Amino acid sequence: MTEVAYDYGDEYAFWEDTKCIIPQITHDIRPKGNQANNKETKSACTIVWAVNQIIRLFGLDLTTKQTNTLYIDAVHYCEKYGYVIGSWWWVPTAVDHVRKRWNEVASKTFKKEQVFTKRLLWDNAEIKEALEKWHLVGFSKTVNFWIDQVEWLVRREPKMYPKMVWHRLNRAWVKYIKATGWADISNAERWAIDNYHWAIGEYFAFKTLKPYMYNWINGYWYLILPVSCLESNIEKEKERIQRLKAVNATIWVLSTTWWDLNTEEQLMSSALATELRNTEWARAKIDDVALKNYQALVDHLSYAWKFAWEEEQKKYSELASYLRDKFNLL
């Protein structure tokens, strides 16, 4: 296939409205790595789970040692872009760089396709479709097992794993969902596994996700797919997204600066913002003033990223990731 240069740069590749076909996974090869085995990966969950998603996607039948080596290689690649071993990293930033490493290096090693990522809301139809087709889907969560298992909101398999009072997962801890047909608990809504080779504290089922959404589970989940699944040309899609970023960055700036303009300037600003909102590129209007300002900043950082120097690009990316994660922004 033709080699693709991924240079659009910010934290995720394609947005929700990018047209693609989700392939059916027909194998049952699962990642065998254990991120706790090496100092490089102990805290690198946001990097490791993205590697695991690619392993699952292409059915890479690797040993635990080979899988752990793949984790370590990804961590060292991410170090070049600001990751510090022993620390955690923003989810969108980690996913972006795991994808870049696969496309630049590992896809050639394994003779597999390059990939793209989509950042989707948890109830998006493509998330449901991907799970039904046996893909792993990345998400961030915090769950208090000791309290919630009493209410049967979450549950471990009692025949296999004991209850543990001490176990807690922080907000940035990324998991992936166990696909339809893998769960032993028939009435579980979702089944989750971890990056620790199914360790006793990390294998559990959700009876229902709803109580956790936007509270203990981040609303945006991550899907990684081969580039052949895109329905449009990659270069055209990148151009479309750049225009979308530019239009929305303009809308949000006009909207958030409106209050400090004089009457004549407000009329001009409102007229242009209204005209842009009526185009196919505009996203939904935000009424909350604080969120509107944060979204304006995220859109501007995302659009302006390509004009910044390398050191500033890292800072742009980190701030955009922080705001997206904290306020569930696009």
Secondary structure, 3 states (H helix, E strand, C coil): CCCCCCCCCCCCCECCCCCECCCCCCCCCCCCCEHHHCCCCCCCHHHHHHHHHHHHHHCCCCCHHHHHHHHHHHHHHHHCCCCCCCCCCCHHHHHHHHHHHHHHHHHHHHCCCCEEEEEEECCCHHHHHHHHCCCCCEEEECCCHHHHCCCCCEEECCCCCCCCCCCCCCCCCEEEEECCCCCCCCCCCEEEECCECCCCCCCEEECCCHHHECCCECCEEEEEEEHHHECCCHHHHHHHHHHHHHHHHHHHHHHHHHHHCCHHHHHHHHHHHHHHHCCCCCCCCCCCHHHHHHHHHHHHHHHHHHHCCHHHHHHHHHHHHHHHHHHCCC
